[in-house]
Amino acid sequence: MKKSSLIGIASALVKSRKLKLIFVGAQFAYLGYQLVRKRKQKKLDE
């Protein structure tokens, strides 16, 4: 299972609104990190 999916499941299971926001923020940060990493890798391969 992908890390992003695990973070999404965790945010769905948590009842606290603050924790949900933290998990959603972490999920977006992780997805952004993956995007930047892929772009850098693609740029280096050229």
BAMIMI-427263 format. One record per residue: residue in one letter; x, z, y of N, C-alpha, C in turn. Coordinates in Angstrom, 2 decimals, padded with zeros to 5 digits. Layout:
<atoms>
   r      n.xx      n.zz      n.yy     ca.xx     ca.zz     ca.yy      c.xx      c.zz      c.yy
   A         X         Z         Y         X         Z         Y         X         Z         Y
...
</atoms>
This chain:
<atoms>
   r      n.xx      n.zz      n.yy     ca.xx     ca.zz     ca.yy      c.xx      c.zz      c.yy
   M    000.84    000.00   -001.17    000.00    000.00    000.00    000.89    000.00    001.24
   K    000.49   -000.75    002.25    001.28   -000.85    003.47    001.17    000.44    004.29
   K    002.23    000.71    005.05    002.24    001.91    005.89    001.11    001.87    006.90
   S    000.86    000.70    007.45   -000.19    000.55    008.44   -001.55    000.91    007.85
   S   -001.80    000.49    006.63   -003.06    000.80    005.96   -003.19    002.30    005.70
   L   -002.10    002.93    005.32   -002.12    004.37    005.07   -002.43    005.14    006.34
   I   -001.86    004.70    007.46   -002.13    005.37    008.73   -003.60    005.19    009.11
   G   -004.14    003.98    008.87   -005.55    003.72    009.16   -006.48    004.57    008.32
   I   -006.17    004.72    007.04   -006.98    005.56    006.16   -006.91    007.02    006.60
   A   -005.72    007.46    006.97   -005.56    008.85    007.42   -006.38    009.10    008.68
   S   -006.40    008.14    009.60   -007.17    008.33    010.83   -008.66    008.34    010.54
   A   -009.10    007.62    009.53   -010.52    007.61    009.17   -010.93    008.92    008.52
   L   -010.01    009.56    007.82   -010.34    010.80    007.11   -010.29    012.04    007.99
   V   -009.60    011.96    009.11   -009.44    013.11    010.00   -010.68    013.26    010.87
   K   -011.12    014.48    011.06   -012.32    014.72    011.88   -011.99    014.99    013.34
   S   -010.81    015.48    013.60   -010.42    015.81    014.97   -010.19    014.53    015.79
   R   -010.80    014.48    016.95   -010.69    013.30    017.81   -009.25    013.08    018.29
   K   -008.58    014.18    018.62   -007.19    014.07    019.09   -006.29    013.50    017.99
   L   -006.47    013.97    016.78   -005.65    013.47    015.67   -005.95    012.00    015.38
   K   -007.22    011.61    015.50   -007.57    010.20    015.30   -006.83    009.32    016.30
   L   -006.82    009.75    017.56   -006.12    008.99    018.60   -004.62    008.92    018.31
   I   -004.06    010.00    017.81   -002.64    010.01    017.47   -002.35    009.03    016.34
   F   -003.20    009.05    015.30   -002.99    008.13    014.18   -003.18    006.68    014.59
   V   -004.18    006.39    015.40   -004.40    005.01    015.86   -003.23    004.56    016.72
   G   -002.74    005.44    017.58   -001.57    005.11    018.40   -000.34    004.84    017.54
   A   -000.16    005.64    016.51    000.97    005.45    015.60    000.84    004.12    014.87
   Q   -000.38    003.76    014.50   -000.60    002.49    013.81   -000.26    001.31    014.72
   F   -000.71    001.35    015.97   -000.39    000.28    016.91    001.12    000.21    017.18
   A    001.75    001.36    017.30    003.19    001.39    017.54    003.94    000.77    016.36
   Y    003.52    001.09    015.16    004.18    000.54    013.97    003.98   -000.96    013.88
   L    002.77   -001.43    014.15    002.51   -002.88    014.11    003.30   -003.60    015.20
   G    003.42   -002.99    016.38    004.22   -003.57    017.45    005.68   -003.64    017.07
   Y    006.18   -002.60    016.44    007.56   -002.57    015.98    007.82   -003.69    014.98
   Q    006.88   -003.89    014.04    007.04   -004.96    013.05    007.07   -006.32    013.73
   L    006.21   -006.52    014.71    006.15   -007.80    015.43    007.46   -008.08    016.14
   V    007.98   -007.09    016.85    009.24   -007.26    017.57    010.38   -007.53    016.60
   R    010.39   -006.82    015.48    011.45   -007.01    014.49    011.42   -008.42    013.91
   K    010.22   -008.92    013.62    010.10   -010.28    013.07    010.55   -011.32    014.09
   R    010.20   -011.11    015.36    010.61   -012.07    016.40    012.13   -012.08    016.58
   K    012.73   -010.89    016.55    014.19   -010.82    016.68    014.86   -011.51    015.49
   Q    014.34   -011.28    014.30    014.91   -011.90    013.10    014.78   -013.41    013.17
   K    013.63   -013.88    013.62    013.40   -015.32    013.74    014.35   -015.93    014.76
   K    014.58   -015.21    015.85    015.47   -015.69    016.91    016.92   -015.77    016.40
   L    017.32   -014.80    015.59    018.68   -014.79    015.05    018.90   -015.90    014.03
   D    017.84   -016.27    013.32    017.95   -017.31    012.30    018.11   -018.70    012.90
   E    017.68   -018.87    014.15    017.76   -020.20    014.77    019.15   -020.62    015.11
</atoms>
